[in-house]
Amino acid sequence: QVQLVESGGGLVQAGGSLRLSCAASGRTDSYYAMGWFRQLPGKERDFVARIMWSGGRTYYPDSVKGRFTISRDSAKNTVYLQMDSLKPEDTALYYCAANTRGIVFDLWGQGTQVTVSS
């Protein structure tokens, strides 16, 4: 069973940057896409970024467009989320996920906490 392990979360001041990493324990070249989501306690999980594994096309919601960048390293089976110009409202538990069969995101990591202080 492939596992996804996130790292790179932490505490940062508003306006700062963080880079999250998501390493898969197995090969990802057959995956349809990988993405990042975030969630606050008691709230629904929100989409943050997605990258198509073949071709590398990316998608972002307006809330993070221009500030966040998703990328992948196929050789390392790793996806990254570069977060710049962070705002307090970006504070959340960030999850990495994989869409392994082209239907839904069906493989999830444990999450990494990002806290942005004002």
Contact map, one row per residue, 1 for C-alpha under 8 A:
1110000000000000000000000000000000000000000000000000000000000000000000000000000000000000000000000000000000000000000000
1111000000000000000000011100000000000000000000000000000000000000000000000000000000000000000000000000000000000000000000
1111100000000000000000011100000000000000000000000000000000000000000000000000000000000000000000000000000000111000000000
0111110000000000000001111000000000000000000000000000000000000000000000000000000000000000000000011000000000111100000000
0011111000000000000001111000000000000000000000000000000000000000000000000000000000000000000000010000000000001110000000
0001111100000000000111100000000000000000000000000000000000000000000000000000000000000000000000110000000000001111000000
0000111110000000000111000000000000000000000000000000000000000000000000000000000000000000000000000000000000000001000000
0000011111000000011110000000000000000000000000000000000000000000000000000000000000000000000000000000000000000001000000
0000001111100000011100000000000000000000000000000000000000000000000000000000000000000000000000000000000000000001111000
0000000111110000010000000000000000000000000000000000000000000000000000000000000000000000000000000000000000000001111000
0000000011111000000000000000000000000000000000000000000000000000000000000000000000000000000000000000000000000000011110
0000000001111101110000000000000000000000000000000000000000000000000000000000000000000000000000000000000000000000011110
0000000000111111000000000000000000000000000000000000000000000000000000000000000000000100000000000000000000000000000111
0000000000011111000000000000000000000000000000000000000000000000000000000000000000001111000000000000000000000000000111
0000000000001111100000000000000000000000000000000000000000000000000000000000000000011110000000000000000000000000000000
0000000000011111110000000000000000000000000000000000000000000000000000000000000000011100000000000000000000000000000000
0000000000010011111000000000000000000000000000000000000000000000000000000000000001111100000000000000000000000000000000
0000000111010001111100000000000000000000000000000000000000000000000000000000000001110000000000000000000000000000000000
0000000110000000111110000000000000000000000000000000000000000000000000000000000111100000000000000000000000000000000000
0000011110000000011111000000000000000000000000000000000000000000000000000000000111100000000000000000000000000000000000
0000011100000000001111100000000000000000000000000000000000000000000000000000011110000000000000000000000000000000000000
0001111000000000000111110000000000000000000000000000000000000000000000000000011100000000000000010000000000000000000000
0001110000000000000011111000000000000000000000000000000000000000000000000001111000000000000000000000000000000000000000
0111100000000000000001111111000000000000000000000000000000000000000000000000110000000000000000000000000000000000000000
0111100000000000000000111110000000000000000000000000000000000000000000000000100000000000000000000000000000000000000000
0110000000000000000000011111000000000000000000000000000000000000000000000000100000000000000000000000000000000000000000
0000000000000000000000011111110000000000000000000000000000000000000000000000100000000000000000000000000000000000000000
0000000000000000000000010111111000000000000000000000100000000000000000000100100000000000000000000000000000000000000000
0000000000000000000000000011111000000000000000000000110000000000000000000100100000000000000000000000000000000000000000
0000000000000000000000000011111100000000000000000000000000000000000000000000000000000000000000000001000000000000000000
0000000000000000000000000001111111000000000000000000100000000000000000000000000000000000000000000111110000000000000000
0000000000000000000000000000011111000000000000000001110000000000000000000000000000000000000000000111110000000000000000
0000000000000000000000000000001111100000000000000111110000000000000000000000000000000000000000000111010000000000000000
0000000000000000000000000000001111110000000000000111100000000000000000000000001000000000000000011110000010000000000000
0000000000000000000000000000000011111000000000111110000000000000000001000000000000000000000000011100000000000000000000
0000000000000000000000000000000001111100000000111100000000000000000000000000000010000000000001111000000000000000000000
0000000000000000000000000000000000111110000011111000000000000000000000000000000000000000000001111000000000000000000000
0000000000000000000000000000000000011111000011110000000000000000000000000000000000000000000111100000000000000000000000
0000000000000000000000000000000000001111101111000000000000000000000000000000000000000000000111000000000000000000000000
0000000000000000000000000000000000000111111110000000000000000000000000000000000000000000001110000000000000000000000000
0000000000000000000000000000000000000011111000000000000000000000000000000000000000000000000000000000000000000000000000
0000000000000000000000000000000000000001111100000000000000000000000000000000000000000000000000000000000000000000000000
0000000000000000000000000000000000000011111110000000000000000000000000000000000000000000000000000000000000000000000000
0000000000000000000000000000000000000011011111000000000000000000000000000000000000000000000000000000000000000000000000
0000000000000000000000000000000000001111001111100000000000000000000000000000000000000000000000000000000000000000000000
0000000000000000000000000000000000001110000111110000000000000000000000000000000000000000000000000000000000000000000000
0000000000000000000000000000000000111100000011111000000000011000000000000000000000000000000000000000000000000000000000
0000000000000000000000000000000000111100000001111100000000011001000000000000000000000000000000000000000000000000000000
0000000000000000000000000000000000111000000000111110000001111000000111000000000000000000000000000000000000000000000000
0000000000000000000000000000000011110000000000011111000001110000000001000000000000000000000000000000000000000000000000
0000000000000000000000000000000011100000000000001111100111100000000001110000000000000000000000000000000000000000000000
0000000000000000000000000000000111000000000000000111111111000000000000000000000000000000000000000000000000000000000000
0000000000000000000000000001101111000000000000000011111110000000000000010000000000000000000000000000000000000000000000
0000000000000000000000000000100110000000000000000001111110000000000000000000000000000000000000000000000000000000000000
0000000000000000000000000000000000000000000000000001111110000000000000000000000000000000000000000000000000000000000000
0000000000000000000000000000000000000000000000000011111111000000000000110000000000000000000000000000000000000000000000
0000000000000000000000000000000000000000000000000011111111100000000000000000000000000000000000000000000000000000000000
0000000000000000000000000000000000000000000000001111000111110000000001000000000000000000000000000000000000000000000000
0000000000000000000000000000000000000000000000001110000011111000000000000000000000000000000000000000000000000000000000
0000000000000000000000000000000000000000000000111100000001111111100000000000000000000000000000000000000000000000000000
0000000000000000000000000000000000000000000000111000000000111111100000000000000000000000000000000000000000000000000000
0000000000000000000000000000000000000000000000000000000000011111100000000000000000000000000000000000000000000000000000
0000000000000000000000000000000000000000000000000000000000011111100000000000000000000000000000000000000000000000000000
0000000000000000000000000000000000000000000000010000000000011111111100000000000000000000000000000000000000000000000000
0000000000000000000000000000000000000000000000000000000000011111111100000000000000000000000000000000000000000000000000
0000000000000000000000000000000000000000000000000000000000000001111110000000000000000000000000000000000000000000000000
0000000000000000000000000000000000000000000000000000000000000001111110000000000000111100000000000000000000000000000000
0000000000000000000000000000000000000000000000001000000000000001111111000000000011110000000000000000000000000000000000
0000000000000000000000000000000000000000000000001000000000000000011111100000000111100000000000000000000000000000000000
0000000000000000000000000000000000100000000000001110000001000000000111110000001111000000000000000000000000000000000000
0000000000000000000000000000000000000000000000000010000100000000000011111000001110000000000000000000000000000000000000
0000000000000000000000000000000000000000000000000010100100000000000001111100111100000000000000000000000000000000000000
0000000000000000000000000000000000000000000000000000000000000000000000111111111000000000000000000000000000000000000000
0000000000000000000000000001100000000000000000000000000000000000000000011111110000000000000000000000000000000000000000
0000000000000000000000000000000000000000000000000000000000000000000000001111110000000000000000000000000000000000000000
0000000000000000000000100000000000000000000000000000000000000000000000001111110000000000000000000000000000000000000000
0000000000000000000000111111100000000000000000000000000000000000000000011111111000000000000000000000000000000000000000
0000000000000000000011110000000000000000000000000000000000000000000000011111111100000000000000000000000000000000000000
0000000000000000000011100000000001000000000000000000000000000000000001111000111110000000000000000000000000000000000000
0000000000000000001111000000000000000000000000000000000000000000000011110000011111000000000000000000000000000000000000
0000000000000000001110000000000000010000000000000000000000000000000111100000001111100000000000000000000000000000000000
0000000000000000111100000000000000000000000000000000000000000000000111000000000111110000000000000000000000000000000000
0000000000000000111100000000000000000000000000000000000000000000001110000000000011111100000000000000000000000000000000
0000000000000011110000000000000000000000000000000000000000000000001100000000000001111100000000000000000000000000000000
0000000000000111100000000000000000000000000000000000000000000000001000000000000000111110000000000000000000000000000000
0000000000001111100000000000000000000000000000000000000000000000001000000000000000111111010000000000000000000000000100
0000000000000110000000000000000000000000000000000000000000000000000000000000000000001111111000000000000000000000000111
0000000000000100000000000000000000000000000000000000000000000000000000000000000000000111111000000000000000000000001111
0000000000000000000000000000000000000000000000000000000000000000000000000000000000000011111000000000000000000000000100
0000000000000000000000000000000000000000000000000000000000000000000000000000000000000111111100000000000000000000011100
0000000000000000000000000000000000000001000000000000000000000000000000000000000000000011111110000000000000000000111100
0000000000000000000000000000000000000111000000000000000000000000000000000000000000000000011111000000000000000000111000
0000000000000000000000000000000000000111000000000000000000000000000000000000000000000000001111100000000000000011110000
0000000000000000000000000000000000011110000000000000000000000000000000000000000000000000000111110000000000000011110000
0000010000000000000000000000000000011100000000000000000000000000000000000000000000000000000011111000000000011111000000
0001110000000000000001000000000001111000000000000000000000000000000000000000000000000000000001111100000000011110000000
0001000000000000000000000000000001111000000000000000000000000000000000000000000000000000000000111110000011111000000000
0000000000000000000000000000001111100000000000000000000000000000000000000000000000000000000000011111000011110000000000
0000000000000000000000000000001111000000000000000000000000000000000000000000000000000000000000001111111111100000000000
0000000000000000000000000000011110000000000000000000000000000000000000000000000000000000000000000111111111100000000000
0000000000000000000000000000001100000000000000000000000000000000000000000000000000000000000000000011111100000000000000
0000000000000000000000000000001110000000000000000000000000000000000000000000000000000000000000000011111100000000000000
0000000000000000000000000000000000000000000000000000000000000000000000000000000000000000000000000011111110000000000000
0000000000000000000000000000000000000000000000000000000000000000000000000000000000000000000000000011111111000000000000
0000000000000000000000000000000001000000000000000000000000000000000000000000000000000000000000001111001111110000000000
0000000000000000000000000000000000000000000000000000000000000000000000000000000000000000000000001111000111110000000000
0011000000000000000000000000000000000000000000000000000000000000000000000000000000000000000000001111000011111000000000
0011000000000000000000000000000000000000000000000000000000000000000000000000000000000000000000111100000011111100000000
0011110000000000000000000000000000000000000000000000000000000000000000000000000000000000000000111000000000111110000000
0001110000000000000000000000000000000000000000000000000000000000000000000000000000000000000000110000000000011111000000
0000110000000000000000000000000000000000000000000000000000000000000000000000000000000000000011110000000000001111100000
0000011111000000000000000000000000000000000000000000000000000000000000000000000000000000000011100000000000000111110000
0000000011000000000000000000000000000000000000000000000000000000000000000000000000000000001111000000000000000011111000
0000000011110000000000000000000000000000000000000000000000000000000000000000000000000000011111000000000000000001111100
0000000011110000000000000000000000000000000000000000000000000000000000000000000000000001011100000000000000000000111110
0000000000111100000000000000000000000000000000000000000000000000000000000000000000000111111000000000000000000000011111
0000000000111100000000000000000000000000000000000000000000000000000000000000000000000011000000000000000000000000001111
0000000000001100000000000000000000000000000000000000000000000000000000000000000000000011000000000000000000000000000111
